[in-house]
């Protein structure tokens, strides 16, 4: 299990929407994952048992979550997604998101 | 409890080392905290029961952790700190770190 990792060394996975997904670091009950999106990408509404907290490293997007109005996010903004809560994004410009999950996304490690 | 928060609206706390600390978002067992450091700051070795995972939004630093050699980190690098593990930083240029903690840092909310 890596204690410190470097995205420069990692080959990304490509999501069904065409985003690049890199698992950066993980351990115990925490995992950090970087997503890179091109403008125009939409990540459809989805949910998972993991809690998620995200940070906009760069870019501009609408963040969608069930029970909430869409919110326009930009560099430096953040969001929290409770367990089993539907959420998605609409990307307006080249965007990098840093998402932390708890517990680990084992589906990202296989 | 905010589901989505905006750092633009938040007054930072100032740490003993002079870093700006902003709690960005939290819920359940996750919290995202942004730290901004000026060049030359050193955060002394410390530990806490919370697991921590961090991401270098910008800047350059040495990341120190007990049992590991110091590692030079820069934009896009990340690190994982197990519970109760001593760690610290030496900042070389103006740096922004995004740290996620589990469970919540209640000491950052008081």
Backbone of each chain as ProteinMPNN parsed JSONL, in Angstrom:
{"seq_chain_A": "XXXXXXXXXXXXXXXXXXXXXXXXXXXXXXXXXXXXXXXXXXXXXXXXXXXXXXXXXXXXXXXXXXXXXXXXXXXXXXXXXXXXXXXXXXXXXXXXXXXXXXXXXXXXXX", "coords_chain_A": {"N_chain_A": [[0.853, -1.2, 0.0], [0.753, 2.107, -0.978], [2.29, 4.873, 0.642], [2.93, 7.376, -0.138], [2.292, 8.792, -3.197], [2.704, 9.457, -6.704], [1.372, 11.245, -9.197], [2.518, 11.554, -11.629], [3.633, 9.183, -12.292], [1.635, 7.446, -12.83], [-0.534, 5.588, -14.87], [-3.555, 6.654, -16.263], [-6.91, 5.47, -15.665], [-9.589, 5.259, -17.999], [-12.717, 6.667, -17.882], [-16.18, 5.671, -18.552], [-17.301, 8.002, -19.546], [-15.222, 9.289, -20.63], [-13.417, 10.592, -19.041], [-10.237, 11.073, -17.402], [-9.012, 9.04, -14.876], [-7.24, 8.872, -11.936], [-5.96, 7.04, -9.334], [-4.545, 8.372, -6.573], [-3.488, 8.19, -3.957], [-3.828, 6.082, -1.125], [-5.103, 4.445, 1.811], [-5.873, 2.683, 4.808], [-8.939, 3.914, 5.581], [-9.245, 5.832, 3.641], [-9.139, 7.345, 0.406], [-7.621, 9.065, -2.296], [-8.494, 10.467, -5.363], [-7.873, 11.555, -8.6], [-9.596, 13.281, -11.1], [-9.747, 14.063, -14.5], [-11.261, 16.107, -16.813], [-12.433, 16.882, -20.078], [-13.805, 19.85, -21.631], [-17.335, 19.916, -21.892], [-17.962, 17.349, -21.163], [-20.203, 15.111, -19.548], [-20.878, 13.689, -16.49], [-22.927, 11.148, -15.66], [-25.755, 10.995, -13.389], [-25.159, 9.208, -10.443], [-24.554, 6.834, -7.785], [-23.011, 5.666, -4.73], [-21.897, 3.568, -2.041], [-19.865, 4.783, -0.638], [-18.786, 7.649, 1.17], [-18.048, 10.901, -0.113], [-15.805, 13.525, -0.833], [-15.055, 16.477, -2.468], [-12.884, 18.581, -4.487], [-12.304, 21.401, -6.443], [-9.731, 21.579, -8.508], [-8.996, 22.83, -10.842], [-10.913, 24.548, -13.353], [-14.399, 24.579, -14.451], [-17.682, 23.812, -13.577], [-21.005, 22.342, -13.387], [-22.34, 21.086, -10.46], [-24.285, 18.428, -9.562], [-26.74, 17.205, -7.358], [-28.892, 14.975, -5.739], [-31.869, 16.306, -4.382], [-30.874, 18.814, -4.155], [-30.39, 22.073, -5.604], [-28.743, 22.528, -8.779], [-25.301, 23.504, -8.692], [-22.953, 25.915, -9.605], [-19.572, 25.413, -9.842], [-16.161, 26.338, -9.258], [-12.564, 26.759, -9.528], [-11.135, 25.927, -6.423], [-13.5, 25.552, -5.073], [-15.658, 23.289, -3.265], [-17.234, 20.131, -2.342], [-19.531, 17.926, -0.671], [-20.582, 14.613, -0.601], [-23.011, 12.583, 0.604], [-23.2, 9.12, 1.661], [-24.612, 6.857, -0.697], [-25.992, 8.731, -2.23], [-27.382, 10.314, -4.989], [-25.473, 11.818, -7.58], [-23.81, 14.007, -9.918], [-21.923, 15.496, -12.685], [-21.632, 18.359, -14.834], [-19.477, 19.434, -17.181], [-17.851, 22.437, -17.951], [-15.5, 23.681, -18.721], [-12.079, 22.719, -19.321], [-11.283, 20.568, -16.763], [-10.04, 19.714, -13.527], [-10.615, 17.556, -10.907], [-10.276, 16.788, -7.453], [-11.051, 14.046, -5.686], [-11.947, 12.681, -2.593], [-12.515, 9.624, -0.978], [-14.33, 7.635, 1.37], [-15.341, 4.583, 2.692], [-12.387, 3.052, 1.137], [-12.424, 3.035, -2.458], [-12.705, 0.171, -3.647], [-13.358, -0.75, -6.118], [-11.93, 0.847, -7.807], [-9.414, -0.102, -7.672], [-9.105, -2.507, -8.839]], "CA_chain_A": [[0.0, 0.0, 0.0], [1.642, 3.279, -1.034], [2.022, 5.966, 1.575], [3.024, 8.601, -0.924], [2.269, 8.416, -4.603], [3.001, 10.538, -7.629], [0.514, 11.04, -10.361], [3.321, 11.53, -12.848], [4.016, 7.805, -12.586], [0.453, 6.605, -12.942], [-1.369, 5.57, -16.063], [-4.935, 6.836, -15.842], [-8.026, 4.729, -16.244], [-10.52, 6.125, -18.728], [-14.088, 6.351, -17.477], [-17.102, 5.575, -19.7], [-17.584, 9.347, -20.078], [-14.017, 9.808, -21.255], [-12.551, 11.285, -18.086], [-9.072, 10.354, -16.893], [-9.146, 8.783, -13.441], [-5.996, 8.399, -11.329], [-5.902, 6.841, -7.883], [-3.295, 9.026, -6.188], [-2.984, 7.692, -2.677], [-4.877, 5.473, -0.313], [-4.672, 3.699, 2.974], [-6.912, 2.652, 5.834], [-10.294, 4.146, 5.088], [-9.24, 7.025, 2.796], [-8.533, 7.27, -0.925], [-7.674, 10.286, -3.099], [-8.59, 10.145, -6.782], [-7.919, 12.737, -9.453], [-10.347, 13.144, -12.354], [-9.526, 15.145, -15.463], [-12.347, 16.147, -17.792], [-12.443, 17.901, -21.115], [-15.042, 20.624, -21.681], [-18.468, 19.275, -22.537], [-18.237, 16.015, -20.604], [-21.207, 15.006, -18.485], [-20.854, 12.434, -15.72], [-24.341, 10.956, -15.324], [-26.09, 10.807, -11.977], [-24.809, 7.887, -9.953], [-24.375, 6.826, -6.334], [-22.183, 4.585, -4.2], [-21.981, 3.578, -0.573], [-18.77, 5.578, -0.08], [-18.859, 9.101, 1.273], [-17.119, 11.542, -1.061], [-15.625, 14.959, -0.678], [-14.304, 16.865, -3.658], [-12.256, 19.916, -4.549], [-12.046, 21.787, -7.834], [-8.337, 22.016, -8.663], [-9.138, 23.843, -11.883], [-12.038, 24.328, -14.242], [-15.724, 25.099, -14.123], [-18.658, 22.737, -13.759], [-22.19, 22.289, -12.535], [-22.386, 19.905, -9.616], [-25.687, 18.049, -9.373], [-26.929, 16.228, -6.286], [-30.32, 14.81, -5.451], [-32.394, 17.118, -3.292], [-30.236, 20.132, -4.157], [-30.299, 22.742, -6.886], [-27.393, 22.497, -9.357], [-24.433, 24.584, -8.22], [-21.788, 26.162, -10.441], [-18.346, 25.355, -9.051], [-14.923, 26.689, -9.95], [-11.319, 26.512, -8.779], [-11.147, 26.201, -4.997], [-14.768, 25.156, -4.458], [-15.67, 21.91, -2.794], [-18.567, 19.545, -2.161], [-19.61, 16.704, 0.119], [-21.638, 13.715, -1.07], [-23.262, 11.504, 1.575], [-23.342, 7.745, 1.171], [-25.816, 6.458, -1.439], [-26.685, 9.936, -2.688], [-27.173, 10.511, -6.421], [-24.757, 13.04, -7.932], [-23.181, 14.001, -11.234], [-21.334, 16.787, -13.062], [-21.613, 18.849, -16.216], [-18.188, 20.133, -17.246], [-17.909, 23.559, -18.897], [-14.165, 23.943, -19.247], [-11.126, 21.674, -18.908], [-11.453, 20.552, -15.3], [-9.434, 18.689, -12.674], [-11.231, 17.406, -9.583], [-9.659, 15.861, -6.504], [-12.11, 13.455, -4.873], [-11.575, 11.757, -1.526], [-13.576, 8.681, -0.669], [-14.215, 6.772, 2.54], [-14.075, 3.835, 2.695], [-11.687, 2.939, -0.146], [-13.115, 2.546, -3.649], [-12.033, -1.052, -4.087], [-13.615, -0.906, -7.561], [-10.902, 1.599, -8.542], [-8.114, -0.761, -7.486], [-9.078, -3.81, -9.516]], "C_chain_A": [[0.886, 1.245, 0.0], [1.275, 4.303, 0.03], [2.109, 7.304, 0.866], [3.079, 8.178, -2.385], [2.379, 9.659, -5.48], [2.216, 10.314, -8.893], [1.325, 10.965, -11.64], [3.626, 10.091, -13.267], [2.828, 6.919, -12.942], [-0.211, 6.725, -14.3], [-2.824, 5.746, -15.629], [-5.834, 5.719, -16.382], [-8.906, 5.731, -16.987], [-11.944, 5.712, -18.368], [-14.979, 6.235, -18.719], [-17.414, 6.933, -20.333], [-16.361, 9.965, -20.73], [-13.124, 10.601, -20.322], [-11.339, 10.411, -17.765], [-9.196, 10.237, -15.378], [-7.849, 8.193, -12.904], [-6.177, 8.237, -9.821], [-4.547, 7.352, -7.418], [-2.674, 8.403, -4.949], [-4.138, 7.062, -1.936], [-4.248, 4.731, 0.85], [-5.806, 3.701, 3.977], [-8.288, 2.815, 5.23], [-10.383, 5.357, 4.166], [-8.577, 6.751, 1.454], [-8.69, 8.617, -1.624], [-7.591, 9.91, -4.571], [-8.693, 11.446, -7.567], [-8.681, 12.4, -10.733], [-10.041, 14.342, -13.245], [-10.564, 15.027, -16.576], [-12.051, 17.192, -18.866], [-13.784, 18.653, -21.063], [-16.118, 19.816, -22.397], [-18.815, 17.904, -21.992], [-19.348, 16.12, -19.555], [-21.025, 13.664, -17.789], [-22.27, 12.222, -15.208], [-24.549, 10.755, -13.831], [-25.809, 9.358, -11.584], [-24.675, 7.965, -8.43], [-23.521, 5.634, -5.944], [-22.244, 4.662, -2.683], [-20.934, 4.461, 0.086], [-19.197, 7.033, 0.084], [-17.794, 9.705, 0.359], [-17.022, 13.023, -0.732], [-14.697, 15.393, -1.795], [-13.866, 18.306, -3.631], [-11.956, 20.211, -6.012], [-10.63, 22.355, -7.923], [-8.26, 23.074, -9.759], [-10.386, 23.528, -12.681], [-13.332, 24.926, -13.752], [-16.744, 24.032, -14.476], [-19.936, 23.045, -13.006], [-22.137, 20.986, -11.762], [-23.848, 19.648, -9.269], [-25.772, 17.034, -8.243], [-28.409, 16.181, -5.959], [-30.725, 15.661, -4.255], [-31.804, 18.503, -3.212], [-30.369, 20.755, -5.549], [-28.889, 22.576, -7.444], [-26.584, 23.704, -8.877], [-23.239, 24.701, -9.152], [-20.552, 26.227, -9.54], [-17.147, 25.746, -9.904], [-13.739, 26.455, -9.012], [-11.448, 26.898, -7.302], [-12.438, 25.83, -4.3], [-14.74, 23.673, -4.11], [-17.09, 21.433, -2.566], [-18.441, 18.282, -1.331], [-20.8, 15.898, -0.367], [-21.839, 12.619, -0.026], [-23.335, 10.146, 0.879], [-24.672, 7.566, 0.439], [-26.653, 7.649, -1.905], [-26.351, 10.193, -4.156], [-26.475, 11.843, -6.686], [-24.128, 12.889, -9.315], [-22.594, 15.373, -11.531], [-21.575, 17.085, -14.541], [-20.41, 19.774, -16.307], [-18.228, 21.223, -18.326], [-16.554, 23.94, -19.462], [-13.249, 22.831, -18.741], [-10.995, 21.689, -17.387], [-10.665, 19.416, -14.66], [-10.125, 18.716, -11.325], [-10.394, 16.463, -8.739], [-10.781, 15.342, -5.616], [-11.506, 12.527, -3.835], [-12.778, 10.901, -1.172], [-13.267, 7.973, 0.643], [-15.442, 5.872, 2.584], [-13.434, 3.821, 1.3], [-12.637, 2.502, -1.257], [-12.356, 1.322, -4.159], [-12.245, -1.257, -5.584], [-12.61, -0.113, -8.399], [-9.527, 0.935, -8.463], [-8.013, -2.066, -8.263], [-8.716, -3.633, -10.986]], "O_chain_A": [[1.697, 1.412, 0.91], [0.099, 4.563, 0.282], [1.427, 8.258, 1.242], [3.848, 7.288, -2.747], [2.162, 10.779, -5.017], [2.384, 9.303, -9.575], [0.879, 10.381, -12.627], [3.848, 9.813, -14.445], [3.008, 5.76, -13.315], [-0.422, 7.824, -14.812], [-3.28, 5.056, -14.717], [-5.549, 5.112, -17.414], [-8.954, 6.91, -16.636], [-12.325, 4.553, -18.53], [-14.585, 6.651, -19.809], [-17.751, 7.008, -21.515], [-16.447, 11.043, -21.317], [-12.163, 11.224, -20.774], [-11.4, 9.184, -17.844], [-9.454, 11.223, -14.689], [-7.406, 7.138, -13.36], [-6.509, 9.194, -9.122], [-3.512, 6.824, -7.823], [-1.475, 8.128, -4.911], [-5.291, 7.462, -2.101], [-3.053, 4.435, 0.871], [-6.618, 4.627, 3.994], [-8.751, 1.968, 4.466], [-11.479, 5.865, 3.927], [-7.586, 6.025, 1.37], [-9.751, 9.239, -1.559], [-6.726, 9.133, -4.977], [-9.494, 12.323, -7.243], [-8.44, 11.37, -11.363], [-10.073, 15.489, -12.797], [-10.716, 13.973, -17.194], [-11.488, 18.25, -18.585], [-14.766, 18.149, -20.519], [-15.846, 19.124, -23.378], [-19.862, 17.352, -22.329], [-19.418, 17.08, -18.788], [-21.019, 12.62, -18.44], [-22.768, 13.018, -14.413], [-23.624, 10.39, -13.105], [-26.171, 8.419, -12.292], [-24.683, 9.057, -7.861], [-23.332, 4.707, -6.731], [-22.6, 5.695, -2.115], [-21.091, 4.851, 1.243], [-19.893, 7.581, -0.771], [-16.764, 9.084, 0.097], [-18.011, 13.678, -0.403], [-13.673, 14.756, -2.045], [-14.383, 19.132, -2.88], [-11.417, 19.367, -6.727], [-10.367, 23.469, -7.47], [-7.557, 24.077, -9.628], [-10.863, 22.393, -12.692], [-13.366, 25.675, -12.776], [-16.678, 23.423, -15.544], [-19.961, 23.888, -12.109], [-21.919, 19.917, -12.333], [-24.549, 20.52, -8.756], [-24.966, 16.105, -8.177], [-29.087, 17.207, -5.909], [-30.016, 15.726, -3.25], [-32.159, 19.29, -2.334], [-30.45, 20.043, -6.55], [-27.932, 22.492, -6.675], [-27.13, 24.79, -8.683], [-22.584, 23.704, -9.457], [-20.506, 27.01, -8.591], [-17.123, 25.514, -11.113], [-13.895, 26.016, -7.872], [-11.815, 28.024, -6.967], [-12.487, 25.791, -3.071], [-13.905, 22.915, -4.603], [-18.035, 22.221, -2.592], [-17.387, 17.648, -1.29], [-21.898, 16.432, -0.527], [-20.937, 11.814, 0.206], [-23.511, 10.059, -0.336], [-25.713, 8.049, 0.883], [-27.88, 7.57, -1.963], [-25.18, 10.28, -4.526], [-26.829, 12.866, -6.101], [-23.942, 11.777, -9.81], [-22.741, 16.303, -10.738], [-21.702, 16.184, -15.37], [-20.331, 20.777, -15.597], [-18.595, 20.959, -19.471], [-16.471, 24.469, -20.57], [-13.616, 22.089, -17.83], [-10.636, 22.709, -16.8], [-10.627, 18.301, -15.18], [-10.214, 19.76, -10.678], [-9.868, 15.466, -9.234], [-11.394, 16.111, -4.876], [-10.661, 11.689, -4.151], [-13.905, 11.387, -1.079], [-12.108, 7.74, 0.986], [-16.548, 6.406, 2.515], [-13.901, 4.51, 0.393], [-13.543, 1.7, -1.03], [-11.47, 1.439, -5.007], [-11.41, -1.869, -6.25], [-12.459, -0.385, -9.59], [-8.586, 1.374, -9.124], [-6.939, -2.664, -8.333], [-8.642, -4.614, -11.726]]}, "seq_chain_B": "XXXXXXXXXXXXXXXXXXXXXXXXXXXXXXXXXXXXXXXXXXXXXXXXXXXXXXXXXXXXXXXXXXXXXXXXXXXXXXXXXXXXXXXXXXXXXXXXXXXXXXXXXXXXXX", "coords_chain_B": {"N_chain_B": [[-25.068, 21.504, 8.771], [-22.948, 21.934, 6.107], [-23.465, 21.0, 2.714], [-22.301, 21.762, 0.388], [-19.664, 23.949, 0.021], [-17.985, 27.126, -0.084], [-14.903, 28.412, -0.557], [-14.404, 31.037, -0.915], [-16.09, 32.425, 0.703], [-15.276, 32.056, 3.256], [-13.697, 32.89, 6.262], [-10.337, 32.463, 7.054], [-8.763, 30.37, 9.557], [-5.823, 31.068, 11.45], [-2.905, 29.275, 11.694], [-0.583, 28.22, 14.3], [1.883, 28.292, 13.01], [1.513, 30.169, 11.106], [0.105, 29.577, 8.837], [-2.733, 29.707, 6.616], [-5.842, 28.337, 7.335], [-8.587, 26.702, 6.102], [-11.672, 25.252, 6.596], [-13.336, 23.472, 4.258], [-15.427, 21.761, 3.434], [-17.599, 19.338, 4.877], [-18.883, 16.33, 6.337], [-20.614, 13.535, 7.692], [-18.147, 11.228, 7.942], [-16.042, 12.559, 6.794], [-13.842, 15.278, 6.023], [-12.795, 18.179, 4.329], [-10.018, 20.262, 4.1], [-8.375, 23.255, 3.456], [-5.075, 24.406, 3.26], [-2.967, 27.173, 3.272], [0.25, 28.234, 2.66], [3.033, 30.385, 3.15], [6.24, 30.769, 1.539], [8.948, 29.198, 3.196], [7.781, 28.514, 5.565], [7.526, 26.204, 8.246], [5.858, 23.361, 9.246], [5.672, 21.846, 12.243], [6.557, 18.5, 13.28], [3.847, 16.433, 14.01], [0.969, 14.652, 15.279], [-2.185, 12.906, 14.999], [-5.309, 11.34, 15.786], [-6.836, 11.041, 13.513], [-7.039, 9.734, 10.213], [-5.337, 10.941, 7.29], [-5.322, 12.413, 4.107], [-3.617, 13.951, 1.499], [-3.174, 16.575, -0.965], [-1.271, 18.302, -3.309], [-2.083, 21.341, -4.295], [-0.874, 23.601, -5.294], [2.565, 24.649, -5.414], [5.614, 23.844, -3.592], [7.219, 21.534, -1.528], [8.798, 19.845, 1.262], [7.76, 16.776, 2.448], [7.392, 15.25, 5.486], [7.531, 12.245, 7.302], [7.208, 9.965, 9.959], [9.39, 7.213, 9.98], [9.805, 7.277, 7.283], [11.756, 8.474, 4.514], [12.304, 11.991, 3.921], [10.256, 13.543, 1.447], [10.222, 15.281, -1.567], [7.614, 17.228, -2.691], [5.318, 18.336, -5.228], [3.04, 20.323, -7.25], [0.132, 18.44, -7.77], [1.022, 16.139, -6.582], [0.61, 13.702, -3.931], [-0.272, 12.41, -0.64], [-0.499, 10.037, 2.031], [-1.441, 9.754, 5.374], [-1.265, 7.679, 8.059], [-3.345, 6.988, 10.931], [-2.343, 8.5, 13.986], [0.337, 8.979, 13.324], [3.426, 10.506, 13.115], [4.025, 13.566, 11.405], [5.015, 16.214, 9.136], [5.722, 19.4, 7.479], [7.954, 21.152, 5.274], [8.043, 24.15, 3.755], [8.73, 25.342, 0.546], [7.992, 27.066, -1.514], [5.338, 29.374, -2.201], [2.465, 27.763, -1.18], [-0.385, 25.684, -1.615], [-2.292, 23.337, 0.036], [-4.564, 20.624, -0.092], [-6.198, 18.935, 2.284], [-7.702, 15.961, 3.322], [-9.58, 14.564, 5.923], [-10.378, 11.808, 8.074], [-11.796, 10.446, 10.934], [-13.99, 13.399, 11.151], [-12.26, 16.476, 11.825], [-12.917, 17.616, 14.663], [-11.729, 19.513, 16.206], [-11.177, 21.531, 14.461], [-13.537, 22.757, 14.07], [-14.393, 24.16, 16.188]], "CA_chain_B": [[-23.898, 20.926, 8.116], [-22.994, 22.305, 4.686], [-23.173, 19.966, 1.724], [-21.387, 22.376, -0.574], [-19.187, 25.187, 0.62], [-17.21, 27.964, -0.975], [-13.847, 28.993, 0.251], [-14.411, 32.485, -1.051], [-16.923, 32.996, 1.749], [-14.801, 31.628, 4.565], [-12.535, 33.492, 6.902], [-9.437, 31.39, 7.486], [-8.068, 30.383, 10.839], [-4.377, 31.169, 11.279], [-2.262, 28.273, 12.541], [0.583, 28.75, 15.032], [2.995, 28.486, 12.076], [1.192, 31.258, 10.205], [-0.64, 29.123, 7.656], [-4.179, 29.935, 6.598], [-6.553, 27.056, 7.353], [-10.016, 26.847, 5.818], [-12.504, 24.053, 6.473], [-14.104, 23.711, 3.036], [-16.657, 20.969, 3.38], [-17.518, 18.178, 5.758], [-20.117, 15.617, 6.592], [-20.383, 12.136, 8.02], [-16.807, 10.944, 8.476], [-15.048, 13.197, 5.924], [-13.679, 16.725, 6.056], [-11.767, 18.743, 3.448], [-9.434, 21.467, 4.683], [-7.34, 23.867, 2.622], [-4.01, 25.116, 3.963], [-2.128, 28.025, 2.423], [1.518, 28.535, 3.32], [4.048, 31.192, 2.476], [7.553, 30.128, 1.468], [9.767, 29.258, 4.393], [7.058, 28.015, 6.746], [7.701, 24.799, 8.636], [4.85, 22.828, 10.181], [6.444, 20.872, 13.012], [6.049, 17.138, 13.351], [2.69, 16.29, 14.896], [0.139, 13.499, 14.935], [-3.581, 12.972, 15.444], [-5.942, 10.022, 15.539], [-7.499, 11.032, 12.212], [-6.31, 9.49, 8.973], [-5.237, 12.163, 6.482], [-4.803, 12.252, 2.755], [-3.407, 15.315, 1.037], [-2.943, 16.819, -2.402], [-0.611, 19.586, -3.507], [-2.795, 22.139, -5.301], [0.223, 24.342, -5.911], [3.691, 24.881, -4.535], [6.682, 22.857, -3.469], [7.468, 21.301, -0.107], [9.218, 18.526, 1.719], [6.809, 16.125, 3.329], [8.132, 14.424, 6.448], [6.675, 11.31, 8.04], [8.026, 9.027, 10.734], [9.651, 5.94, 9.322], [10.002, 7.481, 5.844], [12.64, 9.563, 4.133], [11.586, 13.168, 3.427], [9.942, 13.477, 0.024], [9.88, 16.558, -2.183], [6.321, 17.157, -3.38], [4.918, 19.52, -5.983], [1.656, 20.329, -7.754], [-0.409, 17.178, -8.249], [1.455, 15.014, -5.748], [-0.307, 13.413, -2.831], [0.298, 11.645, 0.454], [-1.429, 9.427, 2.98], [-0.903, 9.707, 6.734], [-2.071, 6.818, 8.93], [-3.705, 7.465, 12.267], [-1.319, 8.589, 15.034], [1.655, 8.919, 12.692], [4.044, 11.833, 13.111], [4.276, 14.114, 10.063], [5.186, 17.657, 9.083], [6.109, 19.906, 6.159], [8.84, 22.298, 5.093], [7.484, 24.776, 2.555], [9.779, 26.029, -0.219], [7.399, 28.164, -2.272], [3.925, 29.596, -1.805], [1.887, 26.424, -1.344], [-1.743, 25.354, -1.179], [-2.553, 21.908, 0.212], [-5.919, 20.19, 0.227], [-6.119, 17.763, 3.153], [-8.945, 15.326, 3.742], [-9.441, 13.85, 7.188], [-11.442, 10.94, 8.55], [-13.085, 11.14, 10.973], [-13.941, 14.86, 11.157], [-11.444, 17.204, 12.802], [-13.813, 18.449, 15.472], [-10.947, 20.628, 16.734], [-11.187, 22.614, 13.461], [-14.892, 23.31, 13.984], [-14.762, 24.876, 17.418]], "C_chain_B": [[-23.947, 21.227, 6.617], [-22.723, 21.103, 3.796], [-22.222, 20.491, 0.664], [-20.954, 23.707, 0.019], [-18.224, 25.875, -0.331], [-16.141, 28.667, -0.175], [-13.846, 30.512, 0.167], [-15.148, 33.15, 0.105], [-16.348, 32.798, 3.146], [-13.609, 32.437, 5.038], [-11.609, 32.371, 7.358], [-9.097, 31.511, 8.964], [-6.578, 30.498, 10.54], [-3.722, 30.18, 12.243], [-1.075, 28.899, 13.281], [1.789, 29.021, 14.128], [2.729, 29.618, 11.1], [0.511, 30.825, 8.921], [-2.105, 29.526, 7.775], [-4.874, 28.575, 6.488], [-8.045, 27.304, 7.149], [-10.675, 25.461, 5.76], [-13.454, 24.297, 5.305], [-15.44, 23.009, 3.052], [-16.479, 19.803, 4.333], [-18.889, 17.562, 5.883], [-19.754, 14.19, 6.944], [-19.013, 11.944, 8.636], [-15.706, 11.6, 7.649], [-15.039, 14.705, 6.101], [-12.566, 17.13, 5.104], [-11.324, 20.084, 3.999], [-8.335, 21.973, 3.76], [-6.357, 24.617, 3.513], [-3.206, 25.927, 2.945], [-0.919, 28.473, 3.221], [2.338, 29.511, 2.48], [5.364, 30.419, 2.455], [8.284, 30.271, 2.795], [9.079, 28.745, 5.648], [7.425, 26.555, 6.998], [6.567, 24.425, 9.581], [5.525, 21.698, 10.936], [5.777, 19.5, 13.018], [4.926, 17.068, 14.384], [1.912, 15.054, 14.472], [-1.265, 13.689, 15.488], [-4.221, 11.626, 15.118], [-6.571, 9.916, 14.152], [-6.543, 10.542, 11.13], [-6.357, 10.763, 8.131], [-4.727, 11.797, 5.104], [-4.73, 13.641, 2.149], [-3.013, 15.377, -0.418], [-2.326, 18.203, -2.531], [-1.311, 20.323, -4.653], [-1.801, 23.017, -6.052], [1.352, 24.441, -4.901], [4.705, 23.756, -4.532], [7.06, 22.751, -1.996], [8.191, 19.985, 0.087], [8.164, 18.008, 2.673], [7.564, 15.118, 4.182], [7.151, 13.502, 7.159], [7.551, 10.283, 8.713], [8.165, 7.714, 9.972], [9.877, 6.051, 7.831], [11.074, 8.539, 5.624], [11.793, 10.766, 3.717], [11.371, 13.047, 1.914], [9.587, 14.869, -0.474], [8.591, 16.39, -2.989], [6.056, 18.457, -4.118], [3.508, 19.316, -6.519], [1.243, 18.958, -8.291], [0.03, 15.964, -7.46], [0.52, 14.862, -4.547], [0.369, 12.548, -1.791], [-0.81, 11.12, 1.342], [-0.744, 9.324, 4.333], [-1.8, 8.802, 7.586], [-2.362, 7.506, 10.269], [-2.488, 7.448, 13.193], [0.104, 8.449, 14.494], [2.225, 10.332, 12.592], [4.331, 12.282, 11.679], [4.393, 15.628, 10.146], [5.588, 18.085, 7.683], [7.131, 21.025, 6.297], [8.474, 22.904, 3.74], [8.57, 25.586, 1.837], [9.269, 27.162, -1.095], [5.947, 28.279, -1.848], [3.123, 28.35, -2.162], [0.439, 26.378, -0.857], [-1.873, 23.843, -1.112], [-4.035, 21.693, 0.478], [-5.785, 18.905, 1.037], [-7.514, 17.264, 3.474], [-8.668, 14.495, 4.986], [-10.641, 12.94, 7.419], [-11.013, 10.361, 9.887], [-12.907, 12.66, 10.948], [-12.947, 15.391, 12.184], [-12.366, 18.13, 13.595], [-13.065, 19.664, 16.016], [-10.866, 21.786, 15.733], [-12.554, 23.295, 13.372], [-15.259, 24.154, 15.2], [-14.242, 26.304, 17.379]], "O_chain_B": [[-24.886, 20.818, 5.933], [-21.851, 20.285, 4.092], [-21.426, 19.735, 0.109], [-21.786, 24.496, 0.465], [-17.715, 25.262, -1.269], [-16.428, 29.415, 0.76], [-13.35, 31.191, 1.066], [-14.869, 34.299, 0.448], [-16.89, 33.326, 4.117], [-12.64, 32.638, 4.306], [-12.066, 31.418, 7.991], [-9.137, 32.596, 9.544], [-6.125, 30.067, 9.48], [-3.951, 30.234, 13.452], [-0.62, 29.985, 12.922], [2.62, 29.876, 14.437], [3.621, 29.997, 10.34], [0.355, 31.632, 8.005], [-2.644, 29.668, 8.872], [-4.521, 27.761, 5.635], [-8.681, 28.02, 7.922], [-10.275, 24.609, 4.967], [-14.277, 25.211, 5.348], [-16.467, 23.6, 2.719], [-15.364, 19.338, 4.57], [-19.91, 18.181, 5.58], [-18.703, 13.692, 6.54], [-18.744, 12.441, 9.729], [-14.54, 11.23, 7.789], [-16.08, 15.331, 6.301], [-11.511, 16.497, 5.074], [-12.148, 20.938, 4.325], [-7.469, 21.209, 3.335], [-6.755, 25.367, 4.405], [-2.82, 25.419, 1.893], [-1.047, 29.021, 4.316], [2.327, 29.455, 1.25], [5.571, 29.517, 3.266], [8.245, 31.323, 3.433], [9.723, 28.563, 6.681], [7.609, 25.778, 6.061], [6.344, 25.09, 10.593], [5.911, 20.696, 10.334], [4.574, 19.378, 12.787], [5.054, 17.585, 15.494], [2.179, 14.48, 13.417], [-1.494, 14.541, 16.347], [-3.726, 10.876, 14.277], [-6.811, 8.81, 13.668], [-5.366, 10.901, 11.133], [-7.29, 11.56, 8.239], [-3.82, 10.978, 4.954], [-5.672, 14.424, 2.269], [-2.582, 14.393, -1.019], [-2.807, 19.163, -1.929], [-1.152, 19.974, -5.822], [-1.87, 23.161, -7.273], [1.136, 24.332, -3.694], [4.659, 22.844, -5.358], [7.202, 23.761, -1.307], [8.202, 19.125, -0.793], [7.731, 18.709, 3.588], [8.277, 14.254, 3.671], [6.071, 13.928, 7.568], [8.513, 9.787, 8.127], [7.207, 7.186, 9.407], [10.116, 5.043, 7.166], [11.269, 9.409, 6.473], [10.683, 10.591, 3.213], [12.218, 12.509, 1.201], [8.754, 15.555, 0.118], [8.494, 15.52, -3.855], [6.498, 19.529, -3.707], [2.872, 18.29, -6.281], [1.914, 18.387, -9.151], [-0.517, 14.875, -7.638], [-0.245, 15.764, -4.204], [1.453, 12.014, -2.024], [-1.907, 11.676, 1.4], [0.393, 8.862, 4.43], [-2.967, 9.124, 7.811], [-1.702, 8.468, 10.659], [-1.703, 6.5, 13.184], [0.967, 7.863, 15.147], [1.586, 11.235, 12.053], [4.809, 11.506, 10.851], [3.928, 16.247, 11.103], [5.775, 17.248, 6.8], [7.167, 21.742, 7.297], [8.585, 22.245, 2.706], [9.243, 26.414, 2.451], [10.002, 28.106, -1.39], [5.401, 27.378, -1.211], [3.105, 27.931, -3.319], [0.093, 26.957, 0.172], [-1.597, 23.147, -2.09], [-4.677, 22.476, 1.179], [-5.308, 17.895, 0.52], [-8.396, 18.038, 3.848], [-7.648, 13.812, 5.081], [-11.764, 13.25, 7.02], [-9.915, 9.81, 9.96], [-11.796, 13.151, 10.747], [-12.805, 14.834, 13.273], [-12.562, 19.289, 13.228], [-13.663, 20.712, 16.261], [-10.522, 22.904, 16.116], [-12.704, 24.298, 12.675], [-16.315, 24.786, 15.23], [-14.452, 27.064, 18.324]]}, "name": "protein", "num_of_chains": 2, "seq": "XXXXXXXXXXXXXXXXXXXXXXXXXXXXXXXXXXXXXXXXXXXXXXXXXXXXXXXXXXXXXXXXXXXXXXXXXXXXXXXXXXXXXXXXXXXXXXXXXXXXXXXXXXXXXXXXXXXXXXXXXXXXXXXXXXXXXXXXXXXXXXXXXXXXXXXXXXXXXXXXXXXXXXXXXXXXXXXXXXXXXXXXXXXXXXXXXXXXXXXXXXXXXXXXXXXXXXXXXXXX"}
